[in-house]
Amino acid sequence: MTVKTEDDAFEVIRSHRRGVLQSELRKMLDVDSRKCSRLVTKLIEDGRVERSDYRKDGVKTFLLRASRAPADPSLLLAGTELIPCVVCEHECVVEECPLLMDWMYQLAIEEIQE
């Protein structure tokens, strides 16, 4: 069995946007519950993961989600225009987002007019 690290656990958790159950994480990593608990505790202490209570089939477990890192402000601007995704609550596919496409179109028009 390969030794699993916090980074291995974090990658699995991060790959599940809606979160992953700790009981399922243990199985995915092929580790015992004690090892899984230690990995998760370290990730929580480091601020990389958030954990909330969850009941599955009457059994208590935890739902794990990757913490959101604060956005780099320079990545939120195109020129002086704020990207619409900053306040958007929709879960969408970036390539198909009408709000983002409109924003990009407006930027292109402004650039042409200058």
N, C-alpha and C positions, 0 to 999 in steps of 0.2 A: 504494500500500500504506500502510495506517495504521501509525503508529509504535506498537509494543507496549511496555508498561511492565511493571515488576515486578508492579504491581497486576493487570494483565490476566492475567499468567501465574499469579499466586496464585489468582485467581478460578477459572480453569480447573482448577487442581490441587485446590482446595478442593471443587469441585463433583463430584469423583470420590472418594467415600468410601474406596474400596479402593485408591486411588492411580492414577496415570497414568504411562505410560512416557515418559521424556524424548523418545524418538524420535517418539512420538505427539503430545506437547505441541508440538513444533516444527511439525508439520503443522497442528495445530489453530490455532496462532497465525499460521501462514503466515510464518514467519521462517526464516532459514538457521540451520545448526547452531551457528555461532559466536555469533550473537545469542541463541539459546536458552540456550546454556551460560552466557553472561554474566548473563542474567536469573535462571537457576536458582542460580548461584553467589551472587548478591546476596541472593536469598531465603533461602538456607542460612545465609549470614553474619548475616542479620537474625533468624535463628531461627524463620522462618515456615514453612520446609519442611525435611523430612527426606528424605535420598536413600539408597537402598540398591542394591547391584549386582543386576542381573537379566539373564538370558540369554533371548533370544527367537529361536528358530530358529537357535541356535548363535552368534548375534551378541550381543555385550555391549552393554547399555544400562543405564539406571537407572530404578528405580521411585521416583516422587516422591509424597510424602504431605504434606498440611498438618500442621504441628505442632499438638499440642493445647495450647491455652492453659490455664494454671492456672485452676481454678474459683474464682469469687468465693465465699468462705465464706457470705456472707449469702444467696446464692441456693440454698444446700444445705439450708436449714432452713425449716420451716413451723412457726412457734411455736418449740417446743423439740425438735421431731421432725426427725430427719435423713432426707432423701429417700433411698429405697432405690436409686436410680439411681447413687449415689456408688460403690458397690462392685459393682454389677451388671456382668457381662461379656457379657450377652446383647445382640445387635443386634436391636432390636425397633421396632415402630411405637408411639410414645408413647401414642397414643389407644387402643391395644389391649393395653397391657402389664398383665398381671394383678397383678404385684407393685406397680406404681404405683397401680393402681385400688384394691387392698386398703389401701394406705397412706392414700390420699385418703379412703377410706370410714372408716377408723379416726379420722382427723382430724375428720371431720364428726361422728362419734358423740361424740368427746370434747368438741367445741364445744357440742353440744346438751346434754350432761350438765352443763356448767358453768353 
